[in-house]
């Protein structure tokens, strides 16, 4: 009897300890959530305004992936930096912001865009996105949920609850960040930074066969790009799409077709880099001018990233599109009046 009574008391003590521990953990998580939410509110509310080269001048926000970021080249060789130089050389006050993130897909951009639109308040948004949609699966479920394309049912309902509730919790984001940092040895995650020093994680599974699901990827890409244009316009900014420069081994055919289609449907200006640049090295008979290609691109026939001279051409194309579509006005030169006191002047 004594042994049974001791076992029962032991179970009760363990049960009470577990209950207290669970309650304490819940209280800690609630406290941590309140602290993190307050910290986020303070950061957003009191963060300094963006540092602009020409305060008060229009902002041109360049968003996209590594082709906007300018991967493996100095920042001054990226197309946004060279676009800034073109405006400066012509005396047109403008602030060009490079918000490219290596590896970013169109769904990730879609989720981030409202915040960066609010922060930079751009007059023009240059969008280059879709190249990573075949392998980076981050945030695609959010796009599908927002667009209502998932089959109705218990799974979709659970996804809405989980992503809607957990997505708003700062503790969940902290846990995801911690797991990404500590668990990268177990999962193929890639860590990247943008030019503002912000850190992002995404899938690093290159070379998958997801392009076999072209219809699904194409549909989501079109929805994301369309939404990105609409978000920019809703914020009062003009949206400009541009495409990728293809090589024989990496022609970007599907991605560029999607971009062209969305530009046409949304009546958005399209910077056709592919048509304007690849003709310089990729001839109609299928031959390639290797010297010219190597001058424009970082590497061999499978390398899709440009280097300085290639990005200079992209910057010129974007500049022309902005000016030809009247999105920015060139300064009007006022004829100088002759000095009345100078010899030969009319008195």
C-alpha positions in Angstrom: 0.0 0.0 0.0 2.8 2.3 1.0 4.6 1.7 -2.3 1.5 2.3 -4.4 0.8 5.5 -2.5 4.4 6.7 -3.0 4.1 5.9 -6.8 0.8 7.9 -7.0 2.3 10.8 -5.2 5.3 10.7 -7.5 3.1 10.7 -10.6 1.2 13.7 -9.1 4.4 15.6 -8.4 5.7 14.9 -12.0 2.4 15.9 -13.4 2.3 19.1 -11.4 5.9 19.9 -12.4 5.1 19.3 -16.1 2.0 21.5 -15.8 4.0 24.3 -14.1 6.8 24.0 -16.6 4.3 24.2 -19.5 2.6 27.2 -18.0 5.9 28.9 -17.3 7.0 28.3 -20.9 3.7 29.7 -22.2 4.1 32.8 -20.0 7.7 33.2 -21.2 6.6 32.9 -24.9 3.8 35.5 -24.4 6.2 37.8 -22.7 8.8 37.3 -25.4 6.1 37.9 -28.1 5.1 41.2 -26.5 8.7 42.3 -26.2 9.5 41.4 -29.9 6.3 43.0 -31.2 7.1 46.2 -29.2 10.7 46.1 -30.5 9.5 45.7 -34.1 7.0 48.6 -33.7 9.8 50.8 -32.3 12.1 49.9 -35.2 9.5 50.6 -37.8 8.3 53.8 -36.2 11.6 55.3 -35.2 13.9 54.0 -37.9 15.7 56.8 -39.7 14.5 57.7 -43.2 16.5 56.1 -46.1 19.8 57.7 -46.9 19.4 59.3 -50.3 22.0 60.9 -52.6 19.6 63.6 -53.6 17.1 64.3 -50.8 13.8 65.4 -52.1 14.4 64.0 -55.6 12.3 61.0 -57.0 13.3 57.5 -55.9 13.8 54.7 -58.4 13.5 51.4 -56.6 15.2 48.5 -58.4 13.9 45.2 -57.0 14.6 41.6 -58.0 17.2 38.9 -57.6 20.9 38.5 -58.1 20.7 40.2 -61.5 19.6 43.3 -59.8 21.9 42.9 -56.9 24.9 42.4 -59.2 26.3 39.2 -57.8 30.1 38.7 -57.9 30.7 42.3 -59.2 31.5 45.5 -57.3 28.4 47.3 -56.3 29.4 50.2 -58.5 29.2 47.8 -61.5 25.6 46.7 -60.8 23.0 48.1 -63.1 21.3 50.3 -60.4 24.6 52.0 -59.6 25.3 52.6 -63.3 21.8 53.9 -63.7 22.4 56.4 -60.9 25.6 57.5 -62.7 23.6 58.1 -65.9 21.2 60.4 -64.1 24.0 62.2 -62.4 25.9 62.7 -65.6 22.9 64.3 -67.2 22.0 66.5 -64.3 18.7 64.8 -63.6 18.1 64.5 -59.8 17.1 61.0 -58.9 17.8 58.4 -56.3 18.4 54.9 -57.5 18.0 52.2 -54.8 19.4 48.7 -55.3 17.1 46.3 -53.4 18.1 43.1 -55.2 18.4 39.9 -53.2 20.4 36.9 -54.6 18.1 33.9 -54.9 14.8 35.8 -54.3 11.8 34.5 -56.2 8.7 36.4 -57.2 6.7 35.3 -54.3 9.3 36.5 -51.8 9.4 39.8 -53.6 5.6 40.0 -53.4 5.6 39.6 -49.6 8.4 42.1 -49.1 7.2 44.8 -51.5 4.6 46.6 -49.4 7.1 47.3 -46.6 9.9 48.6 -48.9 7.4 50.7 -50.9 6.3 52.2 -47.6 9.9 52.8 -46.6 11.4 54.3 -49.8 8.2 55.8 -51.2 9.4 55.5 -54.8 8.2 57.2 -57.9 9.3 54.3 -60.1 9.8 50.6 -59.4 11.9 48.5 -61.8 11.0 44.8 -61.5 13.2 42.0 -62.6 12.0 38.7 -61.2 11.1 35.0 -62.0 14.5 33.5 -62.7 14.5 31.6 -59.4 10.9 30.4 -59.4 11.9 26.9 -60.5 13.9 26.0 -57.4 13.2 28.5 -54.6 10.0 27.5 -52.9 9.9 30.2 -50.2 6.6 32.0 -49.7 4.9 30.3 -52.7 2.2 29.0 -50.4 1.5 32.5 -49.3 0.9 33.5 -53.0 -1.4 30.6 -53.6 -3.3 31.3 -50.4 -3.8 34.9 -51.2 -4.9 34.2 -54.8 -7.3 31.4 -53.7 -5.9 28.8 -56.1 -5.6 26.0 -53.6 -8.3 23.3 -53.5 -10.8 24.1 -50.8 -10.8 21.7 -47.9 -9.3 20.9 -44.5 -5.7 21.2 -45.7 -6.3 24.7 -47.1 -8.1 25.7 -44.0 -5.2 24.6 -41.8 -2.7 26.3 -44.0 -4.7 29.6 -43.7 -4.8 29.3 -39.9 -1.1 28.3 -39.6 0.3 30.9 -42.0 -2.1 33.5 -40.9 -1.5 33.1 -37.2 2.1 32.0 -37.1 3.0 34.5 -39.8 2.1 37.3 -37.4 4.1 36.0 -34.5 7.6 37.4 -34.0 8.5 34.4 -31.8 7.8 32.1 -34.8 10.0 34.3 -37.0 12.8 34.3 -34.3 12.5 30.5 -34.1 12.7 30.2 -37.9 15.8 32.4 -38.0 17.4 30.5 -35.2 16.7 27.2 -37.0 18.0 28.5 -40.3 21.3 29.6 -38.6 21.8 26.5 -36.5 20.2 23.9 -38.8 21.7 24.8 -42.1 24.1 21.8 -41.8 21.0 19.6 -41.9 19.0 21.4 -44.6 20.1 22.8 -47.9 19.5 26.5 -46.9 21.4 29.4 -48.4 22.1 32.6 -46.4 22.3 35.9 -48.4 22.5 39.6 -47.6 21.2 42.6 -49.5 23.1 45.8 -50.0 21.4 47.2 -46.9 22.8 44.4 -44.7 19.6 42.6 -44.2 19.9 38.8 -44.0 17.6 36.3 -45.8 17.4 32.5 -46.1 16.1 30.4 -48.9 16.2 27.0 -50.4 19.5 26.1 -52.1 18.4 23.2 -54.2 19.7 24.1 -57.6 19.2 21.9 -60.6 15.8 20.4 -59.6 13.4 19.1 -62.2 10.6 21.6 -61.2 10.5 23.1 -64.7 8.6 19.9 -65.6 5.7 21.6 -63.8 5.9 24.5 -66.1 2.2 25.2 -66.1 2.1 25.6 -62.3 5.3 27.7 -62.2 4.2 29.9 -65.1 0.8 30.5 -63.5 2.3 31.5 -60.1 5.0 33.6 -61.8 2.3 35.6 -63.7 0.2 36.1 -60.6 3.2 37.3 -58.6 4.4 39.7 -61.2 0.9 41.1 -61.8 0.5 41.5 -58.0 3.9 43.3 -57.8 2.9 45.7 -60.5 -0.5 46.4 -58.8 1.2 46.9 -55.4 3.6 49.5 -56.9 0.8 51.3 -58.7 -1.4 51.3 -55.6 1.4 53.0 -53.8 1.5 55.7 -56.5 4.6 54.4 -58.3 5.1 53.6 -62.0 6.0 50.0 -62.5 8.5 49.0 -65.2 9.3 45.3 -66.0 12.5 44.1 -67.6 13.7 40.7 -68.7 16.9 38.6 -68.6 19.6 38.4 -71.2 19.7 34.8 -72.5 22.6 32.7 -73.6 22.5 29.6 -75.9 22.8 27.3 -72.9 20.5 29.4 -70.7 18.0 31.3 -72.9 15.5 32.3 -70.2 12.7 31.6 -72.8 9.9 30.7 -70.3 10.7 33.4 -67.8 11.0 36.1 -70.5 7.8 35.0 -72.1 6.0 35.3 -68.8 7.5 38.8 -68.2 6.5 40.0 -71.7 3.0 38.6 -71.2 2.4 40.4 -67.9 3.8 43.6 -69.2 1.3 43.5 -72.1 -1.7 42.6 -69.9 -0.9 45.3 -67.4 0.2 47.9 -70.0 3.6 48.3 -68.2 6.7 49.4 -70.0 9.0 46.5 -70.8 12.8 46.9 -70.9 13.7 44.2 -73.4 17.3 43.5 -72.4 17.2 40.1 -74.1 16.5 41.5 -77.6 18.8 44.5 -77.2 21.9 42.9 -75.7 22.0 39.2 -76.9 22.1 40.3 -80.5 25.5 41.8 -79.8 27.0 38.4 -79.2 24.5 35.8 -80.3 24.0 35.8 -84.0 21.0 34.8 -86.0 22.7 31.7 -87.4 23.2 30.4 -83.8 26.9 31.2 -83.6 28.3 33.2 -80.7 30.9 35.9 -80.6 33.0 34.5 -77.8 35.0 37.7 -77.2 31.9 39.9 -76.9 30.1 37.4 -74.8 33.0 37.1 -72.4 33.1 40.9 -72.2 29.5 41.0 -71.1 29.1 37.9 -68.9 31.0 36.7 -65.9 31.7 33.2 -67.2 31.0 30.6 -69.9 27.9 29.6 -71.9 25.9 28.5 -68.9 26.6 31.7 -66.8 23.5 33.9 -66.7 25.0 36.9 -64.8 26.4 39.9 -66.5 29.4 41.9 -65.4 30.2 45.6 -65.5 30.0 46.2 -69.3 26.8 44.1 -69.6 25.2 45.9 -66.7 26.2 49.2 -68.3 24.0 48.3 -71.3 21.1 47.3 -69.0 21.4 50.7 -67.2 21.2 52.5 -70.6 18.1 50.5 -71.6 16.4 51.3 -68.3 17.3 54.9 -68.5 15.9 55.1 -72.0 12.7 53.4 -71.0 12.2 55.8 -68.1 12.8 58.9 -70.2 10.9 57.8 -73.3 7.9 56.9 -71.3 7.9 60.3 -69.5 8.4 58.8 -66.1 11.0 61.4 -65.2 11.5 64.8 -66.7 14.9 66.1 -67.8 15.8 69.5 -66.4 14.9 72.4 -68.7 17.8 74.4 -69.7 17.1 78.1 -69.3 19.0 80.3 -71.8 21.4 82.6 -69.9 20.8 86.3 -70.1 23.7 88.5 -71.2 25.3 90.6 -68.5 24.1 94.2 -69.0 27.5 95.5 -67.9 29.4 93.4 -70.4 30.8 95.0 -73.6 28.5 94.8 -76.5 25.3 94.4 -74.4 22.3 96.6 -75.2 21.8 99.3 -72.6 
